[in-house]
Amino acid sequence: VLFRSVNNSNVSYTEDTVTSKYVYQTTKVEKSGNNVSVTPVDVKINFETKLKVPKTGVMFVGLGGNNGSTVTAAVLANKQNITWKTKRGVQHPNYFGSITQSSTVRMGVTADLKEVFVPLKSMVPMVCPNDLVIGGWDCNTMNLGDAMERAKVLEVELQTKLYDQMKTIVPLPAIFDLGFVAMNQESRADNVIKGTKQEAVNEVRKNIRDFKAANGLDKVIVLWTANTERFCNVTAGIHDTADNLLKALASGNDTEISPSTCYAIATILEGCAYINGAPQNTNVPAVVELAKREKVFVGGDDFKSGQTKMKSALIEFFVAAGIKPDCIASYNHLGNNDGYNLSSPMTFRSKEITKSNVVDDMVASNDILFPEGTSKPDHCIVIKYLPWVGDSKRALDEYTFSIFMGGEQVIVMHNTCQDSLLAAPLMLDLVILTELMQRVSMSQDGASEKFQMDTVLSILSYMLKAPMVPQGTPVVNALNRQKQAIENLLRAMIGLPPDNSMMLECRATGKFNF
């Protein structure tokens, strides 16, 4: 583990913790009209990270769907090193697409100016995906062996090797309300908790407790990977405060309390973190207040895996290069159950909102390209259901830019996104980073009070299309900024400065004494 190799007198560790006395170098900015005043500020922060990795369970809402069955199968294949043959030869299991498992972080350069990179997962102790205990709920009774075959995501030989293990896993009955999903989902819902939504919440709470006890777990994290719901109508007296939400649930005034919000309530009341991997407005103000009160994390919304990930990288690049995006047309077709559900206008609208807002912060960052009063880029999203393509979603994008001296640049991109194979590693990262943040505390130098990250865990933004942030703070969608935030936070936890890529030792004529 890397932290034990950091030569810094401000870093100390015991058998249980690593402590970093860190100087957070930031700026205090004041703006009045066009005048900007910037003052460098050094803030001394003590990071304390517990080193013992707890036995962790994850419960997926939508366990039997394409994402849930794919993650479960992948963990089993990796854990047992199961190989399979394709026309390209023998394939080995991996966690490609996971930043915690398959990305590296730059440490700096050696004396002979060779760059050194280390695995991100080596910086501090993290949960290994192979050690996760997986369970959860689904509105369909199908066991995970049959669900894996229905999904048609993994190669057939791998499915065959995993089937006997997968078929023993059967989802728990789920909270289901047809009023929040497409009508075409009714025939699939044969595994539903009966009774009121309050009774369903009570049952889910019991499920979490039973799962934790049966598997000897130290903690459980719940992640929604089920169908996209329509947005709930946020209502004063119901969704505005925690007390009002719990009162509405108890009294049966629950028409606009979505199943995903019911899961959030149950999870939070059990002291577990809750992550929303779909675009609906699950984490209404009342849910965030409840999570704050119970001192647990919530995060969301909507996995950022294919088309939107590319968009958040491309637009960040072009705006930073001084090239103005004027028009973005994005088209998708897919054939899995997600696409089937999104064929309903009310659920599509939820997805459209999260996919459309992804460029806003990048546009706002450059008032040379977009002076005050300038319209944002034209931006439309189209999603169509074509059963034949299954999980291999096709994404087609046309970007139109204004360039030098009135010129125009057009980029057209075709992207075949194997939907669940891109989403699955993000799900693991969300769980792993959430669990890590539960072991991290901070204090300002000289103060005795310790505190954690905000209830709304915005450090998860890299994995999400519409990242939740603490109220009143900036939303960052730019992909590189999101990744840098994760890497630099981990560096701070072990007493390393941010990686600013200045590399003065490689660029200047003089020699620096390090």
N, C-alpha and C positions, 0 to 999 in steps of 0.2 A: 504494500500500500504506500503510495507516494508520500503522504504527509510525514512519514517517519524519516524521509530523506531530505526534508527541508531544513537547511542550515540557517536558522533565524532565531535569534535570542528571544524574539517576541512570540515564539510558538513553543508551547509545552504540551506534553501529553502524559497521561497516566494510562493505566489498564482500561479505564472506562471512558475517558474523554480526550479530545484534542482541543486546546484553547489557543486562539490566535488574537494577539493584540494588534489590531489592524487600523491603519490610518486611511479613512475613506476620503479621498480627495475629490471634491465636487466644486460646484460654483453656486454663488447666490446671484440671481439675475433680477434686475429691475428694468422695466420697459415703460417708457412714457412717450406715446406717439411713435416717432421713428428713432428715438434715442434709446439706446440699450446700454446699461451699466452692468458690468460683470466683475464680481469679486471672488477670487479663489478662496475656498474654505476647506480646512482640514478638520475632520471629525474623527475622534478616536473611539473606535468601537471594539468591544471584546466579543469574539465569536466563540461559542462553546458547542461542540458537536459530540453527542454520545456515540461511542464506537460500536457498541453491541448491536448487531443487526437482529431485530426481533423476528420471530416466526410470524410470517405475514400471510393472510388470506385475502383474496380478492373475490368479490361477488359481483358478477355481471348481470345487469338487467338486460335480457336479450341473450342469455347464454346459448340458446339453441339456434341463433341466427348465424349468418355467414361469418361475422366478426368473432362472435363468441366461440363457435366451433373451431374456427381457424386458429385463434390464439391457444385454445386448449390443446389442440392437436400439435401445434408447433412446440409448445412447452414439453409435451411428452416426447416428441421426436428428438428435441435437443437434449433432454435429460437422459435419454437412453441411447443417444447417438445412433438413431435409426437412419440408415441410408436407403436410397431407392434409385432405380434406373429410369432414365428417360432416353430419348434418341440422341441426346448430347452426352450420354455417359452416366456414370455413378454420381448422384447428387448427395451432398452432406448437409445436415441441418445447420442453420445459422440464425442469427438475429440481425441480419442486414436491415437497415431502415430504422434501427433503434439508436438514438444518439447516446444513450447510456451504455449500450453494449458494443456498438460498432463504430463510434467516432473517436477521434483523437484530439488532444489539446496541445497547443504549442507551449513549450516550456521556455524556449529561448535558444541561444547558440552556445556552442562549446568554445574553448579557447582558440580553436582553429576555424571558427566561424561556420560550423556545421549546425544546422537547425535540428532540434530534438523535439519529438512529439511523443506523448504518452497516451494510453487509453483513458478516456474520460472516467471510466468506471474505476480506475486505479487511484483516483485522487483522494477519495474518502470511502469508507466502507458503505456499500449499497446492497440492497436485496438483489440476489441473483434470480433471474426469472425462473430458472429450474427449480428453485426452492418455494415458489409461490404455490399455495393451496388454492385451487379454483373451484368455485361453485356459483350458484345464482338461480335466477328465475327466468322463465319464458312462458309466454301465453300459449305455446304449443307443446303438446306432451312428448313429442318425438325425442328419443334418446340421442346423445351426441354422435354416436356412430352413424345413425341414419341421417342426422342433421348435416354431418360432414359430407355424406354422399349427396344429399339434396343440394348443398351449396355449390358443388362442382368447382371448388377453388383449388384444392391440392391435387397433385398427380395421383392417378389411380393406384399405382403400386404402393405409394405411401399410405393412402387411405386403407388399403387392404391390410397392411402391416399394423395399422393403428386401430382398426375397427373393433376388435374384441375388447380392448381397453376402453375405447370411447363409448361403446354401447352400454357400459355399466353406469355412465353418468347421465342422470335424468334431471331435467330442470324442475325446480320448485314451482308451484302455481304462482301466477303473476297477477299484479294489479292491472286491470284492463278497463278502459272506457272507450267504446267505439266512437263516442263523440269527439275524440281528440285525434283519431287517425282516419285513414281512408276507409270507406265502407267495404272495400275489397278485402280488408283484413279480417272480416267477421268469421269467415269459414276457417281461418287458421287458429282462431282463439278458442281452443278446447281445454285449456289448462289455466283456469281463472279462479282467483280467490273470490269466494262468495261473500255476500253481505255488504255492509256500508263501507265507505272509504275509510272511516275511522277504524272499523273492524279489520280492514285490510292492512292499514298501517300497523295496528297491533300485531297482526300475524307476521308481517315483515320484520318487525322488531324481534319477535320470537325466533324467526328464521336466522337472523344474524347472531343472536345469543347461542342458539343451538349449534350453528356452524362453527362458531368460535370455540365452544366447549368440546364438540366432537373431535375437532382436529388439534386441540391443544394450542391454539393460536394466541399470540400476544396482542395482535391487532388485526382489524379487518378494514379494508377500503372498498367502497361500493362505487361502481362505474356504470353509467347508463350507456349501453351500446345497442339499445332497441330502436324501433322505428322512430322516425321524426314525427313529433306531434304538431298540431296546429298551435299557434300562440294562444295562451289563455288570455281572456279579457281581464286585465289587471284592475281590480275593483277596490275602491276605498271601503274600509271596514272588513276586508278579507285579506288582501295581499299586502297591506301596508305595514302591519306590525306582526311580530311573532304571536302575541297574545290573541290578536284578531284572527289570525290564520288557524291557530289551534282551536279557538272557540267556534269558528265556522265549520271546521272539520267535525268537531264533537256534536254540533247541533244539526248536522246534515245539510248545511248550506254550502254544498260542495260541488255544485254543477261546474264551476269554473276553477276547481282545484284539480289540476291534471295528475294522471298517474305518476309522471316523473317527479312532480312536486311532492306527492305522497311518499315516494321513495326517499326523497331528500329529507323530509320530516322524520321518517322512521330512522334513517341512518344517523342523522344528527343527534336525535334523542338517545341513540345507543352509543354516542361518543365517537362515532366513526367519520372519516372524511368522505365526502361525496363529490364525484366528478360527473359532469354532464357532457357526454360525447356527441350529442345531437344539437340541432340549432334552436329548438324551442326555448321559450323564456321560463325555464324551470326555476331558476334561482331568483325568484321575485324578491323585493325588499324584505318581506317578512321572513323568507328563508335565510337570507344573509343575517338578519338580526338574530334569528334563532341560533344560527351557527356561531355568531359572536358570543352570544350568551352561554352557549355550551362549550365554547373554546375549541371548536373543531374547524377544519379547513373545508371550503367549498371551491370548486373550480369549474370552468367551462368557457365557451360552448363550442361544440361541433369539431370533430377531428379535421385537421388540416393535412390532407394526405396527397392529393394529386394536382388537379387543375389550380386550386387556390394557392397551394404551396408555390407552384411555378409563378403564379401571378404576383405573389407578395415578394418574391425574389426579383422578378424582372422589373416591376414598377419601381422598386427601391433602387435598382441599378440605374434605370434610365433617368429618373428624377435627380439622382445624385450626379449623373453625368450632364445635367443641364439640358436634357431633352424632354420635351413636353408631351405627355400622353393626352390625346384628344378624344379617343374613342376606343372602347374595348367591347368586343362582341364575343360572348362565351356560350358555346353550345355543348351539350352532353347528351349521349344516349347510353343507357345501361339496361340490363335485363334481370337483375336480382330483385329480391323482395323490397329492398330500399327504393329501387326505381318504380316498382309496382305501387308502393304506398305514396310516392311523390307524384304519381299521376293525378292525384287529387289536388285541386287548386289550393285548398286551405293548408295542406301540409307543404306543398311546393313553396308557398309564400314564406314559410319559416326558413327554408333553405335559401330562397332568393335573398332574404335580408342579410344572412350571414355571409353569403358569397359576394354581395354587392358592396358591403362596407369595408372590404379588405384594403382598399387603396386610400382611404380617407386621410390617414395620418401622414402618408408619404406625400400626397398632394399638398396638405397643409404645411409641410416642412419647407416649401420653396415658394416664397412670395415674389420671386423674380419670374418664374414660369406662371404662377397663379396669383397675380395681385389681388388685393381685397376687392370683392365684388365679382371676381371671375367665376364662371361656372366650373363645376367639377367635370371631369371627363364623362362623356356619354358612356353608359355602362349597362349592358343588358345580359341577362342570364336565361338560358333555355335548357330545360331538362326533358327528355323524352324517354318513354319506356319501350324498349325493343327486347323481348324475351330472349331472342337467339344469342345475343352477345353475353348474356349471363353476368358474371362478376367482372368481366373485362371491359370496364367503362371506357368509352371513347370520348375524349375531350378535344374540341376544336376551338381555337381562339384566334381572333384577328385583332391586332393592336395597330392603331394608327397614331403616329407621332408627328409633331411639328419640329423641324430641324432648322439648321442654319439658313438664314436669308430667305425665309418663306418656303423652304423645301418641305417635303413630306416623306416619311419613312413608314412602310407597312411591313409588319411581321405576322406571318401566319404559322400557327403551330398545331400539329396533330400529336396527341398524347394518349397512348393506350395505358390506362391506369388499372392495374389489377386491384380492384377496390379494397378487398379485405386483406390482401397481402401488403398493402401500403398502410392500412389503418391498424392492423394488429400490432406492429412494433410501437406505434404511437400509444396504444393502450397500455402496453407494458411500461413505456417511459413515464406516462402520467402517474401510474401506480408507484413506480420506483422513486421518482422525484418527490411525490407527495409524502411517501413514507420517510424519505430522508429529511425533508423539511420539518417533520414532526420531532426530529431529534436535534434540531438546531435552535439555539437560543442566542440572544444578543443582549448587550448592555452597553450604555455609553460610559466611557472611561470616567471613573470617580463616582458613578451611581451604583446603588445596590440592586435596583429593580431590573429583573430580566424580562425580556419580551421575545415573542416569536414573529414570524412573518404575519402579515395581516390575514384575517380570516379568509378573504378572497385571495386565493393563491395565484397571483398574476405571473409568477415565475414559470408557470406552465404554458405561457402564451405561445411558445414556439410550436406546440402540438395542436393548436386550436385556431379555427377560422375567425371566431368572434370572441377574442379573449376577454374574460371578465377581469376587471381591475377594481381596486378600492375606489369608493365614491370620490369624485373630484380629482382623480389622478389621470394622467394621459394614457390613452389606449395606443399601444405600439403593435402594429401589424407587420412592420418591416422584418423580414425573416432573419437577416444577419444581425440586426440589433437584438432580436429575441434570443438568438443562440449565444451572442456575446454576453448577455445578461446571465445566462446559466453558467457559462464557463468562468466568468469573472467572479460570480458569487462563490463558486467552488474554490477558486484561487484564494479569495479572501478568507475562506474557512481554514485554509492551511498556511496563511501568512504570506501569500505571493501577491505581487502587484498585478493590476490588470495588464493584459497583453495589448499594447497600443500600436504595435506594428511599426513604430518609428525606426527601429533598428539602426540607431545612430552609429553604433560601432561598425556597421557595414557601409555606411554612407558618407561619413566625414573623413577628411584627409588626416586629421589628428588621431592619436591613440588615446583612448580613455582608460583610466585605471579603475578596474572593477574589483 
